[in-house]
Amino acid sequence: MTQRLDPFYPIVPDAGWVRRIVPLGVRMVQLRLKDADAGEVRRQVRDSLEVCAAHDCLLIVNDYWEAAIELGAGYIHLGQEDLATADLAAIRKAGLKLGISTHSHEELEIALAAKPDYVALGPIYETKLKQMKWDPQGLERLADWKRRIACPLCAIGGITIERAPGVWAAGADTIAVVTDFLTHHNPDERVRAWLAWTNTVRKQSY
């Protein structure tokens, strides 16, 4: 299985969504569980890994690095708070690749010290997914981050398929997408539209 980050990076709240969208042709997906107990986390990660293995899709587990190690996931994503408490040595020893969220220059320095495999910057645009203490970063900040880092750059926050070309042109290596398809009246149709855009980008870039 390739570990290269795909341009389209959907983030889903549970394994049910993994089962729904991965067979459509998704090559990379993040499982972002919230408020789940240890048993539920293991079940959801295990189920998601099975689906992704069957469809040659990269699963990225959000936050739950211990379950990711236990179950053999290949990638973990950590926010700044989780990064502060995670056992990075154990994560690296297990061979997991690491993505880290950033929202400021200070957080970027903290992230880079952990030698991540990618850095995420957000929110690029205003997002309704959750209350953010950070103002929208914008495309200029995205381009600045791209100049500052050597690893791949993920853009996240309020990105729609209509905004994707501008985000890509500003320097994103992958675009994390949440509400644009999760809240769409036809999520499968929206994912297919993203995949069609992604195919075009791949032909131009790879």
Summary of the structure (lengths in Angstrom):
residues: 206
radius of gyration: 15.9
end to end distance: 16.8
largest distance: 43.2
contacts: 661
relative contact order: 0.15
helix: 46%
strand: 17%
